[in-house]
Amino acid sequence: MKPRGSILFFPGRGDHYEKYLETLDEWHRAGWWVTAADWRGQAGSGRLGTDPVTGHVPDFAVWTADLARFWQDWKAQTPGPHVLAGHSMGGHLVLRGTVDGLVDPDGLILSAPMLGFVGNISPVIAQTAAKLMCLIGNPARPAWKWSEKPGEMPASRQSLLTHDDDRYQDELWWREQRPELVMGPGSWGWVERAYASIRTLFAPGKLEAIAVPVIILATSNDRLVSVDAVKKAARRLKDVRLVHFGKEARHEILREADPVRDRAMAAIFEFLDRIAAER
């Protein structure tokens, strides 16, 4: 059967693409050529921080440059239309790559994109504080405590991610089977550069210039990324559908309990049908 098109998926900070095999398989079964990749310094590619688990990057431009190179090769080898998808930090980076003109997808799927952080601190003040922490110590050192016992998952972590016990346990299984996938906190450098990249995305005229169709999944119950920032971005995009959830969904919408996940996947499939039809 001829593929309907191709999807390239990137996970979030501290993630690995194996967590999303269920979603990737469903896209494939629906007739799409599916590829997933991990970011430099994550999953099995080693760490750029000061220890085996801290996530660090000198600048988000490192990742968008990697995305641009991968995109060109991938696009040349796969059938169109070409859809770019990302969760959390992955959603931020694929949107940033599109804004910067480094990639030219026919559609964007953003799951709980990292367009701001939860909290009442001004992004300018938060970035300034992070810059100070980078100046007084190694920017690659961890910015927050992960667990009392190194390598042990925080007990409250699931309450941030998903209501679904089985899907959460699936992630832990992957970490047990492949210890190199384990990742902990971000570095102070990561925090400072994240704020800088978010400010780049929200610069005047940037989001308005995107003509690509976009679907965004977001939840007001997100305790990691700011849903208000997501809504603000959605209002500035030309062609966007925002699928909004409430207390029934946590950050990992594509790994939530079936009632939430089924609704999210149905919306994505409607979006993909549109992309395929317009090609």
Protein Blocks (a to p, Z undefined) as FASTA:
>chain_A
ZZfbdcdddddehiafklmmmmmmmmmmnopacdddddehiajnopabfbfkbccdfbfk
lmmmmmmmmmmmmmmmpccddddddehjlmmmmmmmmmnopaccfbdcdehiafbccdjb
dfklmmmmmmmmmmmmcfkbcfbdfbfbghiacfklmmmmomclklmmmmmmmmmmmmml
pccdddfklmmmmmmmmmmmmpghklmmpmbdcdddddfkbckbcfklmmmmmmmpmbdc
dddddfkbcfklmlccfklmmmmmmmmmmmmmmmmmmZZ
